[in-house]
Amino acid sequence: MGTPKVIFFGRNPALMTIVDQQLRSAGIRAQGFMQEEQVMDAIERGEARMIVLGGGVEDGPRERIKGHCSKHGILVLEHSGGPQHLPQDIERALG
């Protein structure tokens, strides 16, 4: 199945594009979603080692995803800083 990847979840399409570019240029295998159901499905399929929650994600979806990640042993990174810092923050969190 390859290296486990990072799933990032946000609400702003322009910012999601920038995040995707930042992570790809840093060599991080990642996929972004803007719908909660897509994130939950990826978790169920075992496709993620870490979920990054963007600052624009509402409290309800944020808490549901965090709970689901906890059940599946998936790391959660809540990120509200600029996308330019995200690759380093992910690498630090993954150790």
C-alpha positions in Angstrom: 0.0 0.0 0.0 3.0 2.4 0.2 3.9 4.9 2.8 0.9 6.1 4.9 -0.1 9.5 3.9 -1.3 12.7 5.4 -4.9 13.8 4.9 -5.6 17.5 5.1 -9.0 18.9 5.6 -10.0 22.5 5.1 -12.8 24.7 3.8 -11.0 27.3 1.6 -10.3 26.0 -2.0 -7.5 28.5 -2.7 -5.7 27.6 0.6 -6.2 23.9 -0.1 -4.4 24.3 -3.4 -1.5 26.1 -1.7 -1.3 23.4 1.0 -1.2 20.7 -1.6 1.6 22.4 -3.5 3.6 23.0 -0.2 3.3 19.4 0.9 4.2 18.0 -2.6 7.2 20.2 -2.9 8.4 18.9 0.5 8.0 15.3 -0.6 5.1 14.6 1.7 2.5 12.1 0.4 -0.8 13.9 1.0 -4.3 14.3 -0.1 -6.7 17.1 0.6 -10.5 17.0 1.2 -13.1 19.7 1.7 -15.9 17.3 2.8 -16.1 15.6 6.2 -17.5 12.4 4.6 -14.4 12.1 2.4 -12.1 12.4 5.4 -14.1 9.8 7.3 -14.0 7.4 4.4 -10.2 7.8 4.1 -9.9 7.0 7.8 -12.0 3.9 7.4 -10.0 2.7 4.5 -6.8 3.0 6.5 -5.3 5.6 4.1 -4.0 8.0 6.6 -1.3 8.2 9.2 -2.1 11.8 10.1 -5.1 14.1 9.6 -4.4 17.9 9.4 -7.3 20.0 10.4 -7.3 23.6 9.0 -8.3 26.6 11.0 -11.5 27.1 9.0 -13.0 23.7 9.9 -16.1 24.1 12.1 -16.3 22.7 15.6 -18.8 19.9 14.8 -16.8 18.3 12.0 -13.5 19.0 13.9 -14.7 17.1 17.0 -16.2 14.2 15.0 -13.0 13.7 13.0 -10.8 13.9 16.1 -13.0 11.3 17.8 -12.8 9.0 14.7 -9.0 9.4 14.5 -8.7 8.5 18.2 -10.6 5.3 17.6 -8.3 4.4 14.7 -5.0 5.5 16.2 -4.4 8.3 13.7 -2.5 11.4 14.7 -4.3 14.8 14.4 -2.6 18.1 13.8 -4.7 21.1 14.2 -3.0 23.8 12.1 -3.9 27.4 11.8 -0.6 28.9 10.8 0.5 29.7 7.3 0.8 26.8 4.8 4.5 27.6 4.5 5.1 26.1 8.0 3.0 23.0 7.5 5.6 20.7 6.1 7.9 21.3 9.0 5.0 21.0 11.5 4.0 17.6 10.0 7.5 16.3 10.1 7.9 17.3 13.7 4.6 15.7 14.7 5.4 12.4 12.9 8.8 12.4 14.5 
